[in-house]
Amino acid sequence: MQEIITALAAEGMILARDVLTPEGRILCGKGTELSSGLIERLKRMEISHIAVEGHPVQIEGEKTVEEQLQDIVERFSKVEDIPPLMYLKKRLMERLLMSRSK
Protein backbone atom coordinates (compact mmCIF):
# COMPACT_ATOMS: atom_id res chain seq x y z
CA MET A 1 0.00 0.00 0.00
CA GLN A 2 1.21 3.49 -0.81
CA GLU A 3 -0.20 6.83 0.28
CA ILE A 4 -0.03 9.25 -2.66
CA ILE A 5 -1.28 12.72 -3.43
CA THR A 6 -4.41 12.58 -5.54
CA ALA A 7 -2.65 14.50 -8.32
CA LEU A 8 -0.44 11.42 -8.90
CA ALA A 9 -3.39 9.02 -9.18
CA ALA A 10 -3.82 7.18 -12.46
CA GLU A 11 -6.52 5.10 -14.09
CA GLY A 12 -6.41 1.47 -13.05
CA MET A 13 -4.95 2.02 -9.57
CA ILE A 14 -6.88 0.26 -6.81
CA LEU A 15 -7.80 1.97 -3.53
CA ALA A 16 -6.20 0.29 -0.53
CA ARG A 17 -8.42 2.14 1.98
CA ASP A 18 -11.81 3.78 1.93
CA VAL A 19 -11.81 7.42 0.87
CA LEU A 20 -13.82 9.43 3.39
CA THR A 21 -15.53 12.80 3.19
CA PRO A 22 -14.55 15.39 5.81
CA GLU A 23 -17.70 14.30 7.69
CA GLY A 24 -16.48 10.70 7.80
CA ARG A 25 -18.81 9.19 5.21
CA ILE A 26 -17.40 6.71 2.72
CA LEU A 27 -16.96 8.34 -0.66
CA CYS A 28 -15.19 5.39 -2.37
CA GLY A 29 -14.67 1.96 -0.89
CA LYS A 30 -11.49 -0.01 -0.53
CA GLY A 31 -10.88 -2.08 -3.66
CA THR A 32 -12.38 0.50 -6.03
CA GLU A 33 -10.54 0.81 -9.34
CA LEU A 34 -9.79 4.43 -10.20
CA SER A 35 -11.13 5.85 -13.42
CA SER A 36 -10.34 9.25 -14.90
CA GLY A 37 -13.79 10.49 -13.89
CA LEU A 38 -13.39 9.32 -10.31
CA ILE A 39 -9.94 10.90 -10.06
CA GLU A 40 -11.33 14.23 -11.29
CA ARG A 41 -14.19 13.98 -8.78
CA LEU A 42 -11.74 13.38 -5.93
CA LYS A 43 -9.71 16.41 -7.02
CA ARG A 44 -12.85 18.60 -7.23
CA MET A 45 -13.81 17.46 -3.72
CA GLU A 46 -10.31 18.49 -2.57
CA ILE A 47 -9.34 14.99 -1.42
CA SER A 48 -5.60 15.59 -1.15
CA HIS A 49 -4.30 12.04 -0.49
CA ILE A 50 -5.42 8.49 -1.20
CA ALA A 51 -4.00 5.07 -0.39
CA VAL A 52 -3.52 2.72 -3.34
CA GLU A 53 -2.54 -0.93 -3.52
CA GLY A 54 1.07 -1.83 -4.22
CA HIS A 55 3.68 0.83 -4.72
CA PRO A 56 2.90 2.28 -8.15
CA VAL A 57 4.53 5.70 -7.77
CA GLN A 58 8.27 6.23 -7.36
CA ILE A 59 8.79 9.37 -5.33
CA GLU A 60 12.10 11.22 -5.59
CA GLY A 61 14.24 10.66 -2.51
CA GLU A 62 12.21 7.65 -1.37
CA LYS A 63 14.22 4.61 -0.31
CA THR A 64 14.05 1.40 -2.32
CA VAL A 65 12.84 -1.84 -0.72
CA GLU A 66 16.44 -3.03 -0.52
CA GLU A 67 17.51 0.13 1.29
CA GLN A 68 14.63 -0.18 3.74
CA LEU A 69 15.47 -3.83 4.43
CA GLN A 70 19.10 -2.88 5.03
CA ASP A 71 17.98 -0.20 7.48
CA ILE A 72 16.06 -2.84 9.45
CA VAL A 73 19.09 -5.16 9.50
CA GLU A 74 21.30 -2.33 10.77
CA ARG A 75 18.81 -1.27 13.46
CA PHE A 76 18.66 -4.79 14.90
CA SER A 77 22.37 -5.61 14.53
CA LYS A 78 23.19 -4.99 18.20
CA VAL A 79 20.42 -7.21 19.58
CA GLU A 80 20.86 -10.38 17.54
CA ASP A 81 21.02 -12.49 20.71
CA ILE A 82 17.53 -11.48 21.90
CA PRO A 83 14.95 -13.86 20.34
CA PRO A 84 11.85 -11.63 20.76
CA LEU A 85 13.60 -8.81 18.96
CA MET A 86 14.75 -11.12 16.18
CA TYR A 87 11.14 -12.21 15.76
CA LEU A 88 10.14 -8.55 15.52
CA LYS A 89 12.87 -7.93 12.93
CA LYS A 90 11.62 -10.85 10.84
CA ARG A 91 8.00 -9.65 11.01
CA LEU A 92 8.98 -6.08 10.06
CA MET A 93 10.86 -7.34 7.02
CA GLU A 94 7.99 -9.61 5.99
CA ARG A 95 5.46 -6.81 6.39
CA LEU A 96 7.58 -4.43 4.30
CA LEU A 97 7.86 -7.01 1.52
CA MET A 98 4.14 -7.77 1.63
CA SER A 99 3.20 -4.09 1.50
CA ARG A 100 5.27 -3.58 -1.62
CA SER A 101 3.96 -6.67 -3.42
CA LYS A 102 0.23 -5.90 -3.20
Short mmCIF file of the C-alpha atoms (twelve columns), coordinates in Angstrom:
data_MODEL
# 
_entry.id   MODEL 
# 
loop_
_atom_site.group_PDB 
_atom_site.id 
_atom_site.type_symbol 
_atom_site.label_atom_id 
_atom_site.label_alt_id 
_atom_site.label_comp_id 
_atom_site.label_asym_id 
_atom_site.label_seq_id 
_atom_site.Cartn_x 
_atom_site.Cartn_y 
_atom_site.Cartn_z 
_atom_site.pdbx_PDB_model_num 
ATOM 1   C CA . MET A 1   0.000   0.000   0.000   1 
ATOM 2   C CA . GLN A 2   1.206   3.487   -0.810  1 
ATOM 3   C CA . GLU A 3   -0.196  6.834   0.283   1 
ATOM 4   C CA . ILE A 4   -0.034  9.248   -2.659  1 
ATOM 5   C CA . ILE A 5   -1.281  12.720  -3.431  1 
ATOM 6   C CA . THR A 6   -4.412  12.584  -5.541  1 
ATOM 7   C CA . ALA A 7   -2.650  14.502  -8.321  1 
ATOM 8   C CA . LEU A 8   -0.442  11.417  -8.898  1 
ATOM 9   C CA . ALA A 9   -3.387  9.017   -9.176  1 
ATOM 10  C CA . ALA A 10  -3.821  7.179   -12.462 1 
ATOM 11  C CA . GLU A 11  -6.520  5.101   -14.088 1 
ATOM 12  C CA . GLY A 12  -6.412  1.468   -13.045 1 
ATOM 13  C CA . MET A 13  -4.949  2.023   -9.574  1 
ATOM 14  C CA . ILE A 14  -6.880  0.260   -6.806  1 
ATOM 15  C CA . LEU A 15  -7.803  1.967   -3.535  1 
ATOM 16  C CA . ALA A 16  -6.197  0.290   -0.532  1 
ATOM 17  C CA . ARG A 17  -8.417  2.142   1.983   1 
ATOM 18  C CA . ASP A 18  -11.811 3.775   1.928   1 
ATOM 19  C CA . VAL A 19  -11.811 7.425   0.866   1 
ATOM 20  C CA . LEU A 20  -13.818 9.428   3.386   1 
ATOM 21  C CA . THR A 21  -15.526 12.795  3.189   1 
ATOM 22  C CA . PRO A 22  -14.548 15.391  5.805   1 
ATOM 23  C CA . GLU A 23  -17.702 14.300  7.692   1 
ATOM 24  C CA . GLY A 24  -16.476 10.696  7.803   1 
ATOM 25  C CA . ARG A 25  -18.809 9.190   5.214   1 
ATOM 26  C CA . ILE A 26  -17.399 6.709   2.719   1 
ATOM 27  C CA . LEU A 27  -16.960 8.337   -0.664  1 
ATOM 28  C CA . CYS A 28  -15.185 5.394   -2.371  1 
ATOM 29  C CA . GLY A 29  -14.669 1.965   -0.893  1 
ATOM 30  C CA . LYS A 30  -11.488 -0.013  -0.530  1 
ATOM 31  C CA . GLY A 31  -10.884 -2.079  -3.661  1 
ATOM 32  C CA . THR A 32  -12.380 0.501   -6.031  1 
ATOM 33  C CA . GLU A 33  -10.536 0.814   -9.340  1 
ATOM 34  C CA . LEU A 34  -9.787  4.431   -10.201 1 
ATOM 35  C CA . SER A 35  -11.135 5.848   -13.423 1 
ATOM 36  C CA . SER A 36  -10.338 9.252   -14.898 1 
ATOM 37  C CA . GLY A 37  -13.789 10.488  -13.895 1 
ATOM 38  C CA . LEU A 38  -13.392 9.317   -10.313 1 
ATOM 39  C CA . ILE A 39  -9.940  10.899  -10.056 1 
ATOM 40  C CA . GLU A 40  -11.329 14.227  -11.291 1 
ATOM 41  C CA . ARG A 41  -14.192 13.983  -8.784  1 
ATOM 42  C CA . LEU A 42  -11.738 13.377  -5.934  1 
ATOM 43  C CA . LYS A 43  -9.715  16.406  -7.020  1 
ATOM 44  C CA . ARG A 44  -12.847 18.598  -7.230  1 
ATOM 45  C CA . MET A 45  -13.813 17.458  -3.718  1 
ATOM 46  C CA . GLU A 46  -10.308 18.491  -2.568  1 
ATOM 47  C CA . ILE A 47  -9.338  14.994  -1.423  1 
ATOM 48  C CA . SER A 48  -5.602  15.588  -1.152  1 
ATOM 49  C CA . HIS A 49  -4.303  12.037  -0.489  1 
ATOM 50  C CA . ILE A 50  -5.421  8.494   -1.202  1 
ATOM 51  C CA . ALA A 51  -3.999  5.066   -0.391  1 
ATOM 52  C CA . VAL A 52  -3.522  2.715   -3.342  1 
ATOM 53  C CA . GLU A 53  -2.536  -0.934  -3.522  1 
ATOM 54  C CA . GLY A 54  1.066   -1.825  -4.217  1 
ATOM 55  C CA . HIS A 55  3.684   0.835   -4.720  1 
ATOM 56  C CA . PRO A 56  2.900   2.280   -8.151  1 
ATOM 57  C CA . VAL A 57  4.531   5.701   -7.768  1 
ATOM 58  C CA . GLN A 58  8.266   6.225   -7.360  1 
ATOM 59  C CA . ILE A 59  8.789   9.372   -5.330  1 
ATOM 60  C CA . GLU A 60  12.096  11.222  -5.585  1 
ATOM 61  C CA . GLY A 61  14.238  10.658  -2.507  1 
ATOM 62  C CA . GLU A 62  12.212  7.654   -1.369  1 
ATOM 63  C CA . LYS A 63  14.216  4.606   -0.308  1 
ATOM 64  C CA . THR A 64  14.055  1.400   -2.316  1 
ATOM 65  C CA . VAL A 65  12.843  -1.835  -0.719  1 
ATOM 66  C CA . GLU A 66  16.440  -3.034  -0.521  1 
ATOM 67  C CA . GLU A 67  17.510  0.134   1.293   1 
ATOM 68  C CA . GLN A 68  14.626  -0.177  3.743   1 
ATOM 69  C CA . LEU A 69  15.468  -3.834  4.433   1 
ATOM 70  C CA . GLN A 70  19.102  -2.883  5.025   1 
ATOM 71  C CA . ASP A 71  17.977  -0.200  7.485   1 
ATOM 72  C CA . ILE A 72  16.061  -2.838  9.451   1 
ATOM 73  C CA . VAL A 73  19.093  -5.157  9.499   1 
ATOM 74  C CA . GLU A 74  21.297  -2.334  10.773  1 
ATOM 75  C CA . ARG A 75  18.810  -1.270  13.460  1 
ATOM 76  C CA . PHE A 76  18.660  -4.788  14.899  1 
ATOM 77  C CA . SER A 77  22.370  -5.613  14.529  1 
ATOM 78  C CA . LYS A 78  23.189  -4.990  18.199  1 
ATOM 79  C CA . VAL A 79  20.418  -7.207  19.583  1 
ATOM 80  C CA . GLU A 80  20.855  -10.377 17.536  1 
ATOM 81  C CA . ASP A 81  21.025  -12.493 20.713  1 
ATOM 82  C CA . ILE A 82  17.531  -11.475 21.903  1 
ATOM 83  C CA . PRO A 83  14.949  -13.855 20.337  1 
ATOM 84  C CA . PRO A 84  11.849  -11.635 20.756  1 
ATOM 85  C CA . LEU A 85  13.602  -8.806  18.961  1 
ATOM 86  C CA . MET A 86  14.751  -11.118 16.178  1 
ATOM 87  C CA . TYR A 87  11.140  -12.215 15.759  1 
ATOM 88  C CA . LEU A 88  10.139  -8.549  15.524  1 
ATOM 89  C CA . LYS A 89  12.867  -7.930  12.928  1 
ATOM 90  C CA . LYS A 90  11.616  -10.850 10.841  1 
ATOM 91  C CA . ARG A 91  7.995   -9.652  11.014  1 
ATOM 92  C CA . LEU A 92  8.983   -6.084  10.056  1 
ATOM 93  C CA . MET A 93  10.862  -7.337  7.018   1 
ATOM 94  C CA . GLU A 94  7.986   -9.613  5.992   1 
ATOM 95  C CA . ARG A 95  5.465   -6.805  6.392   1 
ATOM 96  C CA . LEU A 96  7.579   -4.432  4.303   1 
ATOM 97  C CA . LEU A 97  7.865   -7.005  1.515   1 
ATOM 98  C CA . MET A 98  4.138   -7.771  1.632   1 
ATOM 99  C CA . SER A 99  3.203   -4.088  1.502   1 
ATOM 100 C CA . ARG A 100 5.269   -3.578  -1.621  1 
ATOM 101 C CA . SER A 101 3.963   -6.671  -3.417  1 
ATOM 102 C CA . LYS A 102 0.232   -5.904  -3.201  1 
# 
